[in-house]
């Protein structure tokens, strides 16, 4: 059996992955808060853990892997959006949840086995909170319930911080009812304008952290194999999850492996609305950038390194994929992925090395292995994507200009402009087919639309 090694955030080293039960491999990944379109940074963990999911299915069998990714559908951001738009909260979350699934599907992401919504597990959250209070790990005050952080002696081990250092350096919510500044909310009261549920502490709603603990316990048990998410969740979200889960269910170990992906940048800068470089996955798709291209750019950088999205990377990715798809289209059926690619992914999801191996398959014109491997990496399904057969650019205007230049050259006998245009087209990966009465421009596998700007 293939040996998988993963970098475990908890131990800060790469370890051989040995599931608790190889017939029942279990993974939980923190999902989105559904109040708007997913931005590009939201998509990175989806692609990262989709690759891991595919690898686990390949090694252990699709029927022996359970992947859970939640939807947070009760949150103050959602409440704010409802107040701003006058729309019902359930309508907003239903719409944005489907947006998320559609956008991630465009990136080749498989849907997890379970996609629980927080609002479906309120009773389980209440029960977990009641147990934490009964065992002295939480306390109720003024309609709130807070977790007593110092009751869990291992708090901070995941992120490598001490509680005292956190208090000194972190910005924490100051509230008079807190016993300790680091104590965090498990339950909070709701007014008549906010969603709420009846509880022993009055009408209210859960804090953010408790939902993942309750849902992972219900769906995967007190001990499971892998917990993942972006490294921005390591503290406080994942730290809080560990504390409340281990205190509520001390018989379990919670997650054995913790994986965190690094953040995304755009053209070398942090993505932000103030810099004007903030965009959603849908924005890119609407601009004509295929989902496979977005996925390829993601895979080109190791998940534990910052990923820099650039327009140039997208252009190069599209050019490469056009070439690979033209080769893969000559193959048929499905089979096993190229062994060196499986080996690369088994070494802490080294997708950059996997992409390098695909380049070698392309150079060798190893059609069968290339096709199977692209499918394995989620870069194509059973068929080559439809967009490959299209140039993605209207070339009729350039065809008209070239035809006019040719007609003028026939009169003047000066073909320098025709030759100049043909040289530009060849450099852009466009084949020129000319007859006495027509001009046809045909994109090749090396087509690069950015190089046509000088001819428009």
C-alpha positions in Angstrom: 0.0 0.0 0.0 1.2 3.5 -0.8 2.7 5.3 2.2 1.4 8.8 2.8 3.4 11.4 4.7 1.8 14.6 6.0 3.0 17.6 7.9 1.2 17.5 11.1 0.7 21.1 12.5 0.3 19.6 16.0 3.7 18.0 16.1 5.3 20.4 13.6 6.9 17.6 11.6 6.2 15.4 8.6 4.8 12.0 9.8 3.7 8.8 8.2 -0.1 8.9 8.0 -1.6 5.8 9.7 -5.4 6.0 9.9 -7.2 4.9 13.1 -9.1 2.4 10.9 -7.9 1.9 7.2 -11.5 0.8 6.4 -12.9 4.0 7.7 -10.6 7.0 7.1 -12.2 10.2 8.3 -11.4 13.9 7.5 -13.1 17.2 8.6 -12.4 20.5 7.0 -13.8 23.9 8.0 -16.1 25.2 5.4 -17.4 28.7 4.4 -19.6 31.2 6.1 -22.3 31.5 3.5 -23.2 35.2 3.1 -21.6 36.1 -0.2 -19.6 34.7 -3.2 -16.5 32.8 -2.3 -13.4 34.9 -3.0 -10.2 33.3 -4.5 -8.6 32.8 -1.1 -11.6 30.8 0.0 -11.0 28.4 -2.9 -7.5 27.4 -1.9 -8.3 25.1 1.0 -11.1 23.6 -1.1 -8.6 22.6 -3.8 -5.9 21.5 -1.3 -8.2 19.1 0.6 -9.8 17.9 -2.6 -6.4 16.7 -3.7 -6.0 15.0 -0.3 -9.4 13.5 -0.6 -8.6 12.1 -4.0 -5.4 10.6 -2.8 -7.1 9.0 0.2 -9.8 7.5 -2.0 -7.1 6.1 -4.3 -5.1 4.6 -1.5 -7.8 3.3 0.7 -10.8 3.0 -1.7 -13.6 5.5 -2.3 -16.0 3.6 0.0 -13.6 3.7 2.9 -13.1 7.5 3.2 -15.5 10.0 4.8 -14.9 13.7 4.1 -16.9 16.2 6.0 -16.9 20.0 5.2 -19.4 22.2 7.0 -21.4 25.3 6.1 -21.7 28.1 8.7 -25.2 29.4 8.1 -25.7 31.2 11.4 -23.3 34.1 11.8 -23.3 37.9 12.5 -22.1 38.5 8.9 -25.2 36.7 7.6 -27.4 38.7 10.0 -25.8 42.0 8.7 -26.4 41.0 5.1 -30.1 40.2 5.8 -30.5 43.6 7.5 -28.9 45.4 4.6 -30.9 43.6 1.9 -34.2 43.0 3.7 -34.0 39.4 2.6 -34.8 36.4 4.8 -31.7 34.7 6.2 -32.6 31.3 5.0 -33.0 32.6 1.4 -29.5 34.2 1.6 -27.8 31.1 3.0 -29.6 28.7 0.5 -28.5 30.9 -2.4 -24.9 31.5 -1.3 -24.5 27.8 -0.4 -25.4 26.8 -3.9 -23.1 29.5 -5.3 -20.3 28.0 -3.4 -20.9 24.5 -4.6 -21.2 25.7 -8.2 -18.0 27.7 -8.1 -16.0 25.0 -6.4 -17.4 22.4 -8.8 -16.0 24.6 -11.6 -12.6 24.2 -10.0 -12.9 20.4 -10.2 -13.6 19.9 -6.5 -15.5 16.7 -5.6 -18.3 17.3 -3.2 -17.6 15.9 0.3 -19.5 12.9 1.7 -21.2 15.1 4.3 -21.9 18.9 4.1 -23.7 19.7 7.4 -25.1 23.1 8.1 -24.7 24.6 11.5 -28.4 25.2 11.9 -29.1 21.5 11.6 -27.0 20.7 14.7 -28.2 23.2 17.3 -29.5 20.5 19.7 -26.1 18.7 19.6 -24.3 22.0 20.3 -26.6 22.7 23.3 -25.9 19.2 24.6 -22.2 19.7 24.3 -22.3 23.0 26.1 -24.4 21.6 28.9 -21.7 18.9 29.4 -18.9 21.4 29.4 -20.8 23.4 32.1 -21.4 20.3 34.2 -17.8 19.3 34.1 -16.6 22.8 35.1 -15.2 23.8 31.7 -17.8 26.4 31.0 -20.0 28.9 32.8 -23.2 30.7 32.1 -23.6 34.4 32.8 -26.1 37.1 31.6 -27.5 34.9 28.8 -24.0 33.9 27.6 -22.1 30.7 28.1 -18.3 31.0 28.0 -15.6 28.3 27.8 -13.1 28.5 30.7 -9.8 28.4 28.8 -7.6 27.8 31.8 -9.5 24.7 32.6 -7.8 23.0 29.6 -4.1 22.8 30.3 -3.0 22.0 26.7 -4.6 25.2 25.3 -2.2 26.8 22.9 -0.2 23.8 21.9 -1.5 23.7 18.3 -0.5 27.3 17.6 2.5 27.2 19.9 1.4 29.9 22.3 0.9 30.2 26.0 -2.3 31.6 27.4 -0.4 34.4 29.2 1.3 35.4 26.0 -2.0 35.4 24.2 -3.6 37.7 26.8 -0.6 40.1 26.5 -0.4 40.2 22.7 -3.8 39.3 21.4 -6.8 41.5 20.8 -9.6 39.8 22.7 -13.1 40.8 23.3 -13.4 42.6 26.7 -16.6 41.9 28.5 -17.4 42.5 32.2 -19.0 39.0 32.6 -15.8 37.2 31.6 -13.8 35.4 34.3 -10.7 35.6 32.1 -10.0 37.7 29.0 -9.2 34.6 27.0 -12.5 32.8 27.7 -14.6 32.5 24.5 -18.3 32.4 23.7 -20.1 29.1 23.3 -23.6 30.6 23.4 -24.9 34.2 23.2 -28.3 35.8 23.5 -30.4 36.8 20.5 -32.8 39.7 20.3 -36.0 39.7 18.3 -34.2 40.7 15.0 -31.6 37.9 15.2 -32.0 34.1 14.6 -32.3 32.3 17.9 -33.1 28.9 19.5 -34.5 28.1 22.9 -31.8 26.9 25.4 -31.3 26.5 29.2 -29.7 29.9 29.1 -32.5 31.7 27.2 -33.2 32.3 23.5 -29.9 32.6 21.7 -27.5 31.2 19.1 -24.2 29.3 19.2 -20.8 30.9 19.0 -18.7 30.1 15.9 -16.3 27.6 17.4 -18.8 25.1 19.0 -20.4 24.2 15.7 -17.4 22.4 14.3 -16.9 20.4 17.5 -20.5 19.3 17.6 -20.7 18.4 14.0 -17.4 16.5 13.8 -18.4 14.5 16.9 -21.8 13.6 15.5 -20.4 12.6 12.0 -16.9 11.3 12.7 -16.8 10.4 16.4 -14.6 11.6 19.3 -11.5 10.5 17.5 -10.8 10.9 13.7 -7.9 11.1 11.4 -7.5 14.6 9.8 -8.7 18.1 10.5 -7.8 20.8 8.0 -8.3 24.4 7.0 -6.4 27.6 6.3 -3.7 28.7 8.7 -5.7 31.7 9.6 -8.0 29.3 11.5 -5.2 27.8 13.6 -5.9 30.4 16.2 -8.3 30.9 17.7 -10.8 28.7 15.9 -8.9 25.4 15.8 -7.4 26.0 19.2 -10.8 26.5 20.6 -12.2 23.4 18.8 -9.6 21.2 20.4 -10.2 22.6 23.9 -13.9 22.2 23.9 -13.9 18.9 22.1 -11.3 17.3 24.3 -13.0 18.6 27.5 -16.5 17.5 26.4 -15.2 14.1 25.2 -12.0 13.3 27.1 -12.3 9.6 26.0 -11.4 10.7 22.5 -8.3 12.3 20.9 -10.3 14.6 18.5 -8.1 14.9 15.3 -4.8 13.0 15.1 -3.4 15.0 12.1 -3.8 18.8 11.6 -3.1 20.3 8.1 -3.1 24.0 7.4 -2.7 25.7 4.0 -0.9 29.0 3.6 -2.7 32.1 2.4 -3.1 33.5 -1.1 -1.7 36.7 -2.5 -2.5 38.6 -5.8 0.4 39.9 -7.8 2.6 39.8 -4.8 0.2 41.6 -2.4 -2.3 40.5 0.2 -5.8 40.4 -1.4 -7.9 43.3 -0.1 -10.7 45.5 -1.3 -8.7 48.6 -0.4 -6.0 47.6 -2.9 -8.4 46.9 -5.6 -7.2 43.3 -6.0 -10.1 41.5 -4.4 -12.1 39.2 -6.6 -14.2 36.1 -6.4 -14.0 32.8 -8.1 -17.1 33.8 -10.1 -15.3 37.0 -11.2 -12.5 35.0 -12.8 -14.9 32.5 -14.4 -16.9 35.4 -15.9 -13.7 36.9 -17.3 -13.3 33.7 -19.3 -10.6 32.1 -17.1 -11.5 28.4 -17.0 -11.8 26.6 -13.6 -9.1 24.1 -14.7 -6.7 27.0 -15.1 -7.5 28.3 -11.6 -6.9 24.8 -10.2 -3.7 24.4 -12.2 -2.3 27.7 -10.7 -3.2 26.5 -7.2 -1.5 23.1 -7.7 1.7 24.7 -9.0 2.5 25.9 -5.4 2.9 23.6 -2.4 0.0 24.1 0.0 2.2 25.1 2.9 3.7 28.0 0.9 2.1 31.3 0.2 0.5 31.2 -3.3 0.7 34.2 -5.5 -2.0 34.5 -8.1 -0.9 36.5 -11.2 -2.3 37.1 -14.6 0.9 35.7 -16.2 0.6 32.5 -14.2 -3.0 32.1 -15.5 -1.9 32.7 -19.1 0.9 30.1 -18.8 -1.4 27.6 -17.1 -4.0 27.9 -19.9 -1.3 27.5 -22.6 0.1 24.4 -20.8 -3.4 22.9 -20.3 -4.3 23.4 -24.0 -1.2 21.4 -25.0 -1.9 18.6 -22.5 -5.5 18.4 -23.4 -4.7 18.1 -27.1 -2.5 15.1 -26.2 -4.9 13.6 -23.7 -7.8 13.8 -26.2 -6.1 11.1 -28.2 -6.5 8.6 -25.3 -9.6 6.8 -24.2 -11.0 5.3 -21.1 -9.6 5.5 -17.5 -6.8 3.9 -15.7 -4.3 4.4 -12.9 -2.4 7.7 -12.5 1.3 7.9 -13.2 3.1 6.4 -10.2 5.6 9.2 -9.7 2.6 11.6 -9.4 1.1 9.5 -6.7 4.4 9.4 -5.0 4.7 13.2 -5.2 1.2 13.7 -3.6 2.0 11.1 -1.0 4.9 13.3 0.1 2.9 15.9 2.0 0.7 16.7 -1.1 3.6 17.9 -3.2 1.4 19.2 -6.1 4.2 21.3 -7.6 6.3 18.1 -8.1 3.2 16.4 -9.5 2.8 19.1 -12.1 6.5 18.8 -13.0 5.9 15.0 -13.6 3.0 15.9 -15.9 5.3 18.1 -17.9 7.6 15.1 -18.4 4.7 12.9 -19.5 3.8 15.6 -22.0 7.3 15.8 -23.4 7.4 12.0 -23.7 4.0 12.1 -25.4 2.8 9.4 -22.9 -0.8 9.9 -23.7 -2.4 7.3 -21.5 -0.5 8.2 -18.4 -1.0 11.9 -19.0 -4.8 11.5 -19.4 -5.2 9.3 -16.3 -3.1 11.6 -14.3 -5.0 14.7 -15.3 -8.1 13.0 -14.2 -6.6 12.0 -10.9 -5.5 15.6 -10.2 -9.0 16.9 -10.9 -7.8 18.8 -14.1 -10.2 17.0 -16.3 -13.1 14.5 -16.2 -13.8 11.8 -18.7 -13.6 14.2 -21.5 -11.5 17.2 -22.4 -13.1 20.5 -21.2 -15.4 22.2 -23.8 -13.5 25.4 -23.6 -10.4 23.8 -25.2 -12.1 23.5 -28.6 -12.8 27.2 -28.5 -10.2 30.0 -29.0 -11.8 32.0 -26.2 -11.1 35.0 -28.4 -13.0 36.4 -31.4 -10.4 36.4 -34.2 -12.7 37.6 -36.9 -11.5 41.2 -36.6 -7.8 40.1 -37.0 -8.9 37.9 -39.9 -10.4 41.0 -41.6 -7.3 43.1 -41.0 -5.1 40.4 -42.4 -7.3 40.0 -45.5 -7.2 43.7 -46.1 -3.4 43.8 -45.7 -3.1 41.0 -48.2 -5.3 42.7 -50.7 -3.2 45.9 -50.4 0.0 43.9 -50.8 -1.2 42.3 -53.9 -1.5 45.8 -55.4 1.7 47.2 -54.1 3.8 44.0 -54.1 4.9 45.0 -50.5 4.1 42.1 -48.3 6.0 43.4 -45.2 2.8 44.1 -43.2 1.3 40.7 -44.1 4.5 39.1 -43.0 4.6 41.1 -39.8 1.0 40.0 -38.9 1.7 36.4 -39.7 4.8 36.5 -37.5 2.8 37.9 -34.6 0.1 35.2 -35.1 2.6 32.4 -35.2 4.2 33.7 -32.0 0.7 33.7 -30.4 0.1 30.1 -31.4 -2.3 30.8 -34.2 -2.1 28.9 -37.5 -2.8 31.1 -40.6 -4.7 29.5 -43.4 -5.0 31.7 -46.5 -6.5 31.3 -49.9 -7.2 33.7 -52.7 -10.6 34.6 -51.2 -10.4 34.0 -47.5 -8.3 34.0 -44.3 -8.8 31.5 -41.5 -7.0 31.8 -38.1 -6.9 28.5 -36.1 -5.6 28.5 -32.5 -3.1 25.7 -31.8 -2.2 24.0 -28.5 0.3 26.9 -27.9 -2.3 29.6 -28.3 -1.7 32.6 -26.1 -4.4 35.3 -26.6 -2.3 37.9 -24.7 0.1 38.0 -27.6 -2.6 39.2 -29.9 -3.0 42.6 -28.3 -0.6 44.2 -30.9 -2.8 43.1 -33.7 -6.1 44.4 -32.4 
